[in-house]
Structure formats: structure tokens, C-alpha cells
Amino acid sequence: MSTATSTTTTASAGLKVTPLQNAPFGAVVTLPVEQPDPAYLSDDDFKKLYDAVHENLVVVIPNQKDIAPESQYILTKRFDPTCEGAYGHSKEFRHEKSVLRRDGHSCPSQPQVQILGQGRQDGHLGIENLELRHPTHMSFHHTPLTDSQIADGNTRYYRWHIDSALYGLAPPVVTTLLGIDCPKSERQKILYEDSGEVLETAQAATAFASGANGFELLSDEDKEFALNTTVIYAPHPYIFISPTGATSDGLTIVSEGKELSLQELPEWELSKVKKLPLVWTNPVTGKQHLQVHGCCIWKLETPDGVQELEQARKTIHRLMRPNISPKHVYAHDWQEGDLVIFFNRGVWHSVTGQFGPDGHRLMHQCNIASGQDPVCVK
Ligand SMILES: [Fe+2]
């Protein structure tokens, strides 16, 4: 028998976290009515948001279209007390040979915020002649889809990655991505050439895969291997791979010996070469996450010795591949005003899709190099 006591319930005005429906992970966060700018949440509410990002890996805060670049920067920085404030990539990402060189345009008032998207966006933030270019697999994969496959609505994962310079700087804790102009359009299909699987997504969805799930999918033997392996990233990795092409799933690079030689790279020093554990421990949940940028690796230090480039890529591809099967991927369908915060040290992500000649999109992205590298707590 129910006891209908007369408790008075007042509608909570606090920050609310709701897991995403029909998605393998992720959550929607609504902000307290009294504080619509997420940069200035109370300490208690920010702690809830911080935990939600670490627990759900991808958090969507709707209706943030007008958040200023300054607020986005303050919010991003708040997730990492150790960061000093520099953008997650060093200046080399604009190097003429870097595979990142055409990705985005720095926001004039807040250079750690990058303007991303597609098409002409003249006058945005006072910038004249702003022409944005959505990165597509056509410029990065070893063997892109044919024109007729693309005309049939097919696409690929561009590059599965973690946001990080992977040389000198420590990987950012979170990335924030704001959708400002995200027109609705046709759907696209991601083809898995090895298995025949297909993932249908919104055009140019951002795809995410959980590093914790990636670890959980490993055999016990591979877990042990991963926990005891260190990844060595190439010096200036995005320049190192500039003449190469990626595998059709965007996980790593096809090994053909085309990488720049160490002498052809801009000046580099051994002390800045990044050595990071293959498994990073989530500081909130304690879960282990398989975290690696498969395109930028150079070598693996494994319990059985050092694996050089080609073998290292094969190993990393084998470990990562199960976790990008459609059922494990959350592909975010952008709505205008979505502010997505993702735990960059616990999730992998990829651009997908391509736009037609009249396509347009506008986004702001921010991540900040950390003051400390991630660690694996065994
Ligand atoms: Fe990214």
C-alpha cells in the first residue's frame, strides 16, 4: 500500500545530467536556470559537470549558440587546473606540410578557440574572406571512395584521434565543440570495408568511441599487453605522416615507407618526443581506457621488446578495430547551439562526411594543452 505523504517537491533548478537514449554512451546536460553560461557555473555545479564528462565521456549542452569564445575558453580551461592556457596543438599545426594545416582558423580575440566548418562565413567575428573547409577522407585516406560511391551517399571516418600535438605538449583533458551553423541535410553511410558493416549517420556527424569500451573489448592477454605498453609518437607527427595515406577506417596509416625522414622534419629534439602509456586511467571512475592516436604512432615499447613503425601500426589497428564497430560508436547529429564537451583522455573521435558545393557549417572548437601527461594506474 502506498503511503502518500505530503512532501513538497520544488522543481530543481540545478544542473541535470540525462544519459543519451539509443546511444552506447553520452549524456545531455541542462544548466541551472540562474546560470545559463556554463563557464560560470557554481563550484558545486561545475563538479557535477566535471564528473558527468568523465563518466559519460561525451556531454551535450543544448542551446549554447551564443556562448562567446571567451566563455568557451574559460569553461575548457576550468576542466584542468594544470593547464597554462596554450592551444592543444603547438604552432607547428599550421606548418605548410602538416596534415592539420588547413583545419580551422584561430578566433582573433581568443586564439585557443578555433573556427571550423565549411564554406564562406564572411564577417564571422569580424573576419573578412573567411573560407572554411571541412576535412574529408578524400585528402587523407590512401584509397578514397570513388566519385560514384560518394554520389551514392557513402562516406568514411576521416581520422580516429585524440586531440593533441603529441610532441612537446601534454594532451588536453577535454575538448569543447560548439555548433553555430549546422544545417540539416541528407544522411550518409559509413562503409566498413573489412566487415561489410554500415553505419548510417547524419551528414558530417562527429563520431565518438569509448576508450573504456575499447579496453574492455580486449582479451585478457591483450589487456595485460596494453597495460604494460608505452606508445612513442613520431617527432612532429602530423608532418611526419604528411606524404602518407590512412587506412579506410581512419584508424592508422598504410605502411609504404612514405613518411618523411627524420632529417626532413623541422628541427626536433628527443626530449619533446612523446612517450605515453597505451592505457590511461580515468581519474573519476578509475576505469582503464585504451587511448592512442593510431595515425601518429612511431614505435611501441612492449613487454616483448620494441615494435617498429609497421608492426606497431598493425598491433594498434588490431587492438582498436573492434571498438569502432557501429554498435559501439556514438555519431553526434549536430543541432544548432549544441555545445559538446568530450573527455579527450577517455574517448576517440573522428570527423565524418563531406559537403556538396553549397554546403556550409560553422563551429567553434577549443582544447588546451595540459600541464601533465595522462597516467596509467595499475
Ligand atoms: Fe579532433
Boltz pocket constraint, residues with backbone or C-beta under 6 A from the ligand:
constraints:
  - pocket:
      binder: B
      contacts: [[A, 161], [A, 162], [A, 163], [A, 349]]
      max_distance: 6.0
